[in-house]
Amino acid sequence: MKQEKVLIMGAGGQIGVELTMALRALYGEANVIASDIREAHPLLAGKGPYVLLNAMDANATLELVKKEGITQIYLLAALLSATGEKDPKRAWDINMQSLLQVLDIAVQEKLTKVYWPSSIAVFGTTTPKQDTPQKTIVEPRTVYGISKYAGELWCQYYYQRWGLDVRSIRYPGLISWKSEPGGGTTDYAVEIYHEALKHSKYTSFLSADTYLPMMYMDDAIRGTIELMEAPAEKIKSRVAYNLSAMSFSPKEIAASIQQHIPSFEISYAPDFRQQIADGWPQSIDDSAARADWGWQHHFDLDKMTADMLHHLKG
Ligand SMILES: NC(=O)c1ccc[n+]([C@@H]2O[C@H](COP(=O)([O-])OP(=O)(O)OC[C@H]3O[C@@H](n4cnc5c(N)ncnc54)[C@H](O)[C@@H]3O)[C@@H](O)[C@H]2O)c1
């Protein structure tokens, strides 16, 4: 069997740091090259190959792929939902151009697989909000969501036209303690744990009863690797898979924290992110991922809260 050599682009972000560590455990440290436009995250610095690479630079990417004999790319570099709304054209350019370049390089260099994440942001106000199906009305309202849905269709196109094995997940909001969130609408669900431990209070930028689909990073990383390791014939959707674990509101996460920190207080000051959240599903139907390649989540809200607080306390 051919040894895989993996390139991760955008490895310094919330997902990239943990995915890099998990893939290195699987393929060996030397076989997973982490790259980003930023200097290495402290958890990656000095711990394996790390390259400064702009995902917008097709020539530099191609050169690296050839030089290192890369067989798989995980493209994580992107502008996220809240950041994207501040500069829509830039978000479109970064999110689309980096994807199309990677897809072309993957076809040209005959890579075995590409991973590119999508998001629940592909859904909009016209989508059913509860148990949002895999196949449903898709009319995203943010530039981020538009770029994700266009990207999903491009991935499917490259699969159908050139047989490129590109796989994708529509992540819900991701919660982690090792790396910081990068400008999404669900970032409150990470900040709240830090503030609960530091100040015993938190002001949420989403209102008390805003339900959103969420997932603990451990589940997201395991799910990503399971999808990528699944035999190709099990991958029946070549747009991104819905993936779900839990759904909660700011009021409910606060109650979960209060079980550990009874003095914790939450207040609410919704900002522009409220409107983004109001356009997204409240819960997700991921039965296709469960049936096709055996997805299962392990963390619910209370289990996640216990784990987050345990690790952040240090
Ligand atoms: N975190 C979530 O809740 C979530 C949810 C749904 C989808 N996603 C998707 O997962 C992927 C990774 O998200 P994340 O949360 O880790 O984001 P993040 O913002 O934390 O990390 C993105 C990384 O990409 C890097 N980057 C940005 N522009 C770059 C460029 N031109 N070249 C190279 N690197 C560049 C940034 O420096 C950063 O380290 C994105 O595609 C995002 O849309 C994330």
The ligand as an ORCA input file, in Angstrom:
! r2SCAN-3c Opt
* xyz 0 1
  N     -14.943     26.097     13.461
  C     -16.205     25.902     13.093
  O     -17.125     25.976     13.917
  C     -16.516     25.556     11.654
  C     -17.837     25.217     11.334
  C     -18.136     24.917     10.007
  C     -17.140     24.893      9.037
  N     -15.872     25.232      9.383
  C     -14.862     25.230      8.296
  O     -13.699     24.521      8.659
  C     -12.541     25.143      8.090
  C     -11.551     25.491      9.186
  O     -12.216     26.327     10.114
  P     -11.538     26.834     11.466
  O     -12.629     26.991     12.449
  O     -10.356     26.021     11.792
  O     -11.107     28.297     10.978
  P      -9.996     29.272     11.599
  O     -10.342     30.655     11.166
  O      -9.808     28.988     13.037
  O      -8.706     28.781     10.826
  C      -8.488     29.056      9.469
  C      -6.982     29.083      9.266
  O      -6.759     29.380      7.894
  C      -5.661     30.274      7.832
  N      -5.756     31.038      6.593
  C      -6.604     32.034      6.262
  N      -6.328     32.477      5.033
  C      -5.305     31.725      4.575
  C      -4.572     31.688      3.361
  N      -4.832     32.536      2.379
  N      -3.587     30.765      3.221
  C      -3.299     29.897      4.232
  N      -3.943     29.889      5.408
  C      -4.932     30.795      5.563
  C      -5.795     31.170      9.052
  O      -4.552     31.762      9.383
  C      -6.272     30.170     10.098
  O      -5.193     29.598     10.803
  C     -13.058     26.347      7.295
  O     -13.275     25.980      5.956
  C     -14.378     26.630      7.959
  O     -15.244     27.270      7.079
  C     -15.542     25.561     10.662
*
